[in-house]
Amino acid sequence: MSLWLVAIACLAIGIVVGVLFASHLNSSPARMKELERQIKSLKESHGEYRDSVSDHFSMTAELVQHMTESYKEVYQHLASGAQDLCNTEVASKLLPTESDAVFEATSQEEEAKGLIPPKDYAAKQSPDQIGALSEDFGIEKTKTVTDEEIPIQPVK
């Protein structure tokens, strides 16, 4: 009989502990609503951050565009000043009157020249000269010395 009593007491204690543990594990509806509110708040703040970043880069693009336009105005002012204050030959060499002429001239020169690969050799000054890629380039021919030609000095 006492065995049955101990078993029933253990079962009752197990049920109470299980109910307490289950209620602790299960989130209350208030806790679930709090978590949902936090998620919604984080989504809103993330959206605001993305909008802020987008606005920042949009403003940066506008400022760079304005800076470019200001640079062109300054360049045109310098070019017209050079035309007015210098003689024509010097002015045309220093500052072309068109704002993009400097940039266009360099690109046209590069296109006209084409791409020239770098040379991996030294240019010859005469056709008889040995080239830099020759096996003998930079090596002076010396007379081979035989053992008989080397004088033996006595050791002191």
Sequence and secondary structure as in RCSB ss.txt:
>XXXX:A:sequence
MSLWLVAIACLAIGIVVGVLFASHLNSSPARMKELERQIKSLKESHGEYRDSVSDHFSMTAELVQHMTESYKEVY
QHLASGAQDLCNTEVASKLLPTESDAVFEATSQEEEAKGLIPPKDYAAKQSPDQIGALSEDFGIEKTKTVTDEEI
PIQPVK
>XXXX:A:secstr
 HHHHHHHHHHHHHHHHHHHHHHHHS  HHHHHHHHHHHHHHHHHHHHHHHHHHHHHHHHHHHHHHHHHHHHHHH
HHHHHHHHHHS HHHHHHH  SSTTHHHHHHHHHHHHH      SS   SSTTS  TTSTTTT        GGGS
      
